[in-house]
Amino acid sequence: MLASLAAASGLRNWHLKGREYIPVVQGGMGVGVSAGGLAGTVAGLGGMGTISSVDLRRLHPDLMARTVDREAEVDAGTCIDAANLEALGREIAKARTISGGRGLIAVNVMKALTSYEALLRHAMACGVDALVVGAGLPLDLPEIAREYPDVALIPILSDARGVQLVVRKWEKKGRLPDAIVIEHPRLAGGHLGAAKIADLTDPRFDFEVVLPQVLAFLKSAGIEGRIPLIVAGGIGSLEDIRRLQGLGASAVQLGTAFAVTTECDANIAFKRVLADAGPEDIVEFISTAGLPARAVRTPWLEKYLRLEPRLKDKAHKKEHCTMRFDCLAHCGLRDGTATWGQFCIDKTLGHALEGHTDQGLFFRGAGRLPFGGEIRPVGELMRWLLGGIRPTVPTVR
């Protein structure tokens, strides 16, 4: 039905590994925000649903019980990593069941994670359809996925230079990206693909600039039409998708709009924070991963930003990670990097998942949400994006 609706609206479906999908991709959102429930629902409607691989044990009480009391132990990291791999397998299986074999199930893995390679290998072993990698250049992804040629490899990049670098490096390894997500740092949520906050408004990231540049490069490289481009950031309507497909995009990716759906795996209080936030509530800062990030100015973030100068002045290398988890390969708090964030990102994102505004970090995109402050099912969001059809049944706030 949605494929027919998209065609009637003048949209093109897109193809990946020989299969056709509706041109809407659900972006990966951690910690635990986009897991099997959300990804499976999106895939079941013929789209691409994405499970974020970060600390998925938080969605499983038995795995949390197995690990939460061990955070003071020396081998806590090994225990937590094992629990997260088990949780990832469970969420992939859950998504498969919900999707009923339709659509596409992807797993998002941050290049900045310590367990980056282990998560990639486990996701492939569990039968995932695609791997989406951001927060760093995944130049090693073709080697890691060499034994799984049927798994689609999709890097997240932000400008034409990054696309050219990845494609050229991958070509030497006998592999091309199966698709590329082009994410606009000024519009997206969470970690952003720019070196510093001042770069977020650089015109080179504008879709009207980057898409023609990338398409020209692909043509000059003799691979025109072989790599679908998925654009992400600030998308919220049928008109947006038409415009971006007119510029050469194959599909669009949304994060926050899916985070406030009924099927999102996060707590309802988490969804309310994102849905109720206005433009004045959104703030950019440098995260513990050393990347610019965008989130809602909650009481916790307000307090952190007020204290940040003092925390950075006192930054120093710690004996061990706050949670002995070492989720990031390089962490501003643990490593004492004074120019990076000075807080535990895993812990604050975990609090956000549970809806605790006084302790949580709530990542959010900069754009308006399709239904304002309403929390609605994924199906209604898809009908709006692909057909411009607004829901008629009132929602309960």
Secondary structure, 3 states (H helix, E strand, C coil): CHHHHHHHCCCCCEEECCEEECCEEECCCCCCCCCHHHHHHHHHCCCEEEEECCCHHHHCHHHHHHHHHHCCCCCHHHHHHHHHHHHHHHHHHHHHHHHCCCCEEEEEEECCECCHHHHHHHHHHCCCCEEEEECCCCCCHHHHCCCCCCCEEEEEECCHHHHHHHHHHHHHCCCCCCCEEEECCCCCCEECCCCCHHHHHCHHHCHHHHHHHHHHHHHHCCCCCCCCEEEECCCCCHHHHHHHHHCCCCEEEECHHHHCECCCCCCHHHHHHHHHCCHHHEEEEECCCCCEEEEECCHHHHHHHHHHHHHHHCCCCCCCCCCCCCCECCCHHHHCCCCCCCCCHHHHHHHHHCCCCCCCCCECCCCCCCCCCCCECHHHHHHHHHHCCCCCCCCCC
